[in-house]
Amino acid sequence: MVGAPQAWALGLQPAGGAVKEAIHDFNQLVLWIIVIITAFVGVLLAWVVWRYRVAANPVPSRTSHHTLLEVAWTVLPVLILVVIAIPSFRLIYWEDRAVDAELTVNVTGRQWYWHYAYPDQGNFAYDSYPIQEADLKPGQLRNLTVDEPLVIPVDTNIRVITTGQDVIHSFFVPSLGVQKYTIPGRTLETWMRADRVGTFYGQCNQICGTNHWFMPIVVRAVPKAEFEAWAAAAKQRFAQEGGSSPVLATAAAPAEAGAQLAELRR
Ligand SMILES: [Cu+2]
């Protein structure tokens, strides 16, 4: 599966995992509410224009105030908002923390590339740089391809801990339903899960400076055995290249990561 924007597509990207599926369901609810309200207001407006045009209604009524109507058009929107709010808050809290996370990845936003660390896989870390248009190979997506993707095992709850090194960035992968700010001096948590093997594309979606537009994210979900092999090889490779970064490199929990950051900032 490829999680990427399609030409002329309408609506949200297809879901690559459970979080995005829940977002789809919520979107469906809100979309129907919007359609019904728009249709109702449209029909009402058309009827008023027709029924009270000058030819049909030469002497306008001087009526003002209608208690029942006024109470109704105050209470009804409140009820509609409550209907939206309940599943909305439920979804926000569900996205907030990983349940039984089997793997943690630390995501650091930098001007203008990403830095990924795997604290519970031998603590290796590496940078993920965008590929310039001139260097693209056939089949690679323009403005969305990187040299080293974030590799994750499929069917696994993954805790994502984010921080920023310079300015606020945002880790955004639409098809996995992930969007989290990366804020210097703070760590935020969210989670993701790919239910299908595939490549999922995203971008930094917080205006973060000149190259904000060119800060792609690639998440590659692979079978678990393949991930183990990749992690073992990556640990060797990035240790040699010295890809490990002090920032969050050993963070196992948000509290620890926060303490480390405080240490680094002193
Ligand atoms: Cu950014």
Residues whose N, C-alpha, C, O or C-beta is under 5 A from the ligand:
A	BS01	CU	I168 H169 S170 C204 Q206 C208 M215
